[in-house]
Amino acid sequence: MRLYDPDGHIVEIGETMEAVVWRLYEQGHSIDSISEKSSMPSEFIKAVIKEHTEANQTSGG
């Protein structure tokens, strides 16, 4: 999303690619589907999933 601040500067607001990948994974998309939608390689997607899964296990979530 892009918008203008009070001084007229463009401000862009968005998700990190890690957040996009994790959101799609949590919505039930396969690794291939996420790769197609995000243009990210499957290795990156697997790493994001692994990182979030491990973080959730350590935090009890």
C-alpha positions in Angstrom: 0.0 0.0 0.0 1.3 3.5 -0.8 0.1 6.7 0.7 1.2 10.2 1.2 2.4 11.6 4.6 1.4 15.1 5.7 4.5 16.5 4.0 3.6 14.9 0.6 6.2 12.1 0.7 5.1 8.6 -0.5 5.1 6.0 2.3 4.9 2.4 1.3 3.6 -0.2 3.8 3.8 -3.9 3.2 4.7 -7.3 4.5 8.1 -8.9 4.5 8.5 -11.8 2.1 8.9 -14.0 5.2 5.5 -12.9 6.5 3.9 -13.5 3.1 5.3 -17.0 2.9 4.3 -17.9 6.5 0.7 -16.4 6.0 0.2 -18.5 2.8 1.6 -21.6 4.5 -0.8 -21.1 7.5 -3.7 -20.7 5.0 -2.9 -24.2 3.7 -1.0 -23.5 0.5 1.6 -26.0 -0.6 5.3 -25.1 -1.0 4.9 -25.2 -4.8 1.8 -22.9 -4.6 3.6 -20.4 -2.4 6.6 -20.4 -4.7 4.3 -19.7 -7.7 2.4 -16.9 -5.9 5.5 -15.3 -4.3 8.2 -15.9 -6.9 10.4 -17.2 -4.1 12.4 -20.3 -4.5 11.2 -23.4 -2.6 14.5 -23.5 -0.5 13.6 -20.0 0.9 10.0 -21.1 1.6 11.2 -24.3 3.4 13.7 -22.2 5.5 10.9 -19.7 6.5 8.6 -22.6 7.5 11.3 -24.3 9.5 12.3 -21.1 11.2 8.7 -20.3 12.2 7.9 -23.8 13.2 10.9 -24.0 15.5 10.2 -20.6 16.9 6.6 -21.6 17.7 7.8 -24.8 19.4 10.3 -23.0 21.6 7.8 -20.3 22.6 5.1 -22.8 23.3 2.9 -21.5 20.5 
